[in-house]
Amino acid sequence: MLNTREISTILISKIYKGDSLERSILLEKNFQRLEGRDKSLVILIILNTLRRNGQIDYVISKLAKKPFKKDSFLKNLLRISISQILYLDIPHHPIVNIAVEISKKYGSEKFVNAILRNICRNKQTILSETPNHLNIPRWIKNDILDVFNKNKLEEVASQIVKEPFIDIKVKKKEFASKDWTKILNGKHIFTNLIRIQESQNIDKLPYFKEGLWWVQGLSATLPVTIINNIFKKIERPTISILDVGAAPGGKTLQLVDSGYRVTSLEISKRRINKLEENLNRLNFKTKIINKDFLKFKSNCLFDCILIDAPCSGSGLMQKKPEILIRDKKIQSLVEMQSLMLKKATSLVKIGGYIIYSICSILSDEGKNQIENFLKNQKSFTFENLFGEIKEFGQIISNNGFITLPSLSNKEGGIDGFFITCLKRNKL
Ligand SMILES: C[S@@+](CC[C@H](N)C(=O)[O-])C[C@H]1O[C@@H](n2cnc3c(N)ncnc32)[C@H](O)[C@@H]1O
């Protein structure tokens, strides 16, 4: 049976080749055979290696004389070993010994031993010479620098290397009746939202099975918070909302919980199954439509259309650090977002709203996308309805609101999101 470090190397190799963390773990039999504690260790090593990818590769490039072949197993063995030596609280000797043992299969034990011992000896100097921003790929870094500045980049970089917290949204009518901070051992950070430490077994937490809450990051709750500022409680049962790209359902659940008439539209059947599972657990109902939004036809117009568009996910660097090692591939996403926005214009009432949100901080998916929209759609205006959530981000280009991992003063940070609110004023 392979040991945890060899399994970590196999998995990180697959992820560097393009597989998702979720898929590679699911399909790796050696990982599935591990005990719970060992599984947690492997995941910790992998996430840490991804979060520190740029710092680790910088160190390797300084110490290895020759470049590695593409997809080199040895390079990935060094990556996971360096991530433990420099950034995890694990004794160094066993890390080096295990790596040397594994590298014997490749006849590279001397090379691996020399590099890792060098790093152990010079750990403090290496740490002081490798800034956190090395971990952010250039395509995301350039965008942060364009819009903000170097200090902001450093702040984001030092936030995303930390373990993220988990936010739990409690049903409105259940929130006042229980001491949720005690029950979930967390902090109350925003409306009905409790922040807890990372937990491997979410479904074992109290009141999960009873369906009194769901997992939803603080940023992801903000689009519906804005919708709730537009429509008064009393009128909500008559307000029709189309939730576009609805699965797995965070925003649909929040909308139903707030009392609207919700239609949830989603292109993926597989993801609809997840949406239905979540709705059933929470004992919520909505009208579900499994369709491509671009082909969707409706006899009636909606008071509000929430487009939670497919995007690069660049705002989720902390929770999904795989994004840090991927190339920029956003052209088709930007086109799809633009088509979805255009489609929504034909389905919203006069006086109604389009709320557009993405878990990305890239200008082309956010502020530039909306600039183009407003240029072409003269019957729509940008509405600044972000007063209640201003502590979590800032207005950008006078056409949207952006959160950055470093912009929230809440302990544990916040995902990067772009949200905008567009009102249809006339035909
Ligand atoms: C960011 S995710 C939505 C997350 C969801 N709103 C939530 O809060 O849990 C984007 C979703 O849009 C869906 N999607 C992508 N293209 C679509 C299209 N043309 N029509 C409808 N849904 C689409 C994707 O399958 C994906 O589930």
The ligand as an SDF file (V2000), in Angstrom:
LIG
                    3D

 27 29  0  0  0  0  0  0  0  0999 V2000
  -22.0260   30.0570  -10.4580 C   0  0  0  0  0  0  0  0  0  0  0  0
  -22.9780   28.6770  -10.7660 S   0  0  0  0  0  0  0  0  0  0  0  0
  -24.4700   29.0460   -9.9150 C   0  0  0  0  0  0  0  0  0  0  0  0
  -24.4650   28.8550   -8.4320 C   0  0  0  0  0  0  0  0  0  0  0  0
  -25.8800   28.9640   -7.8570 C   0  0  0  0  0  0  0  0  0  0  0  0
  -26.5650   30.1510   -8.2830 N   0  0  0  0  0  0  0  0  0  0  0  0
  -25.8840   28.9380   -6.3520 C   0  0  0  0  0  0  0  0  0  0  0  0
  -26.0700   29.9850   -5.7080 O   0  0  0  0  0  0  0  0  0  0  0  0
  -25.7250   27.8500   -5.7880 O   0  0  0  0  0  0  0  0  0  0  0  0
  -23.4750   28.9490  -12.4170 C   0  0  0  0  0  0  0  0  0  0  0  0
  -24.5270   27.9600  -12.9100 C   0  0  0  0  0  0  0  0  0  0  0  0
  -24.9750   28.3800  -14.1960 O   0  0  0  0  0  0  0  0  0  0  0  0
  -25.3270   27.2320  -14.9410 C   0  0  0  0  0  0  0  0  0  0  0  0
  -25.3850   27.6180  -16.3720 N   0  0  0  0  0  0  0  0  0  0  0  0
  -24.3490   27.8210  -17.2150 C   0  0  0  0  0  0  0  0  0  0  0  0
  -24.7990   28.1790  -18.4370 N   0  0  0  0  0  0  0  0  0  0  0  0
  -26.1400   28.2000  -18.3610 C   0  0  0  0  0  0  0  0  0  0  0  0
  -27.1880   28.4700  -19.3090 C   0  0  0  0  0  0  0  0  0  0  0  0
  -26.9110   28.7990  -20.5750 N   0  0  0  0  0  0  0  0  0  0  0  0
  -28.4690   28.3820  -18.8910 N   0  0  0  0  0  0  0  0  0  0  0  0
  -28.7640   28.0500  -17.6180 C   0  0  0  0  0  0  0  0  0  0  0  0
  -27.8180   27.7620  -16.6780 N   0  0  0  0  0  0  0  0  0  0  0  0
  -26.5370   27.8420  -17.0490 C   0  0  0  0  0  0  0  0  0  0  0  0
  -24.2110   26.2700  -14.5840 C   0  0  0  0  0  0  0  0  0  0  0  0
  -24.5740   24.9300  -14.8800 O   0  0  0  0  0  0  0  0  0  0  0  0
  -24.0420   26.5380  -13.0960 C   0  0  0  0  0  0  0  0  0  0  0  0
  -24.8350   25.6680  -12.3330 O   0  0  0  0  0  0  0  0  0  0  0  0
  1  2  1  0
  2  3  1  0
  2 10  1  0
  3  4  1  0
  4  5  1  0
  5  6  1  0
  5  7  1  0
  7  8  2  0
  7  9  1  0
 10 11  1  0
 11 12  1  0
 11 26  1  0
 12 13  1  0
 13 14  1  0
 13 24  1  0
 14 15  1  0
 14 23  1  0
 15 16  2  0
 16 17  1  0
 17 18  1  0
 17 23  2  0
 18 19  1  0
 18 20  2  0
 20 21  1  0
 21 22  2  0
 22 23  1  0
 24 25  1  0
 24 26  1  0
 26 27  1  0
M  CHG  2   2   1   9  -1
M  END
$$$$
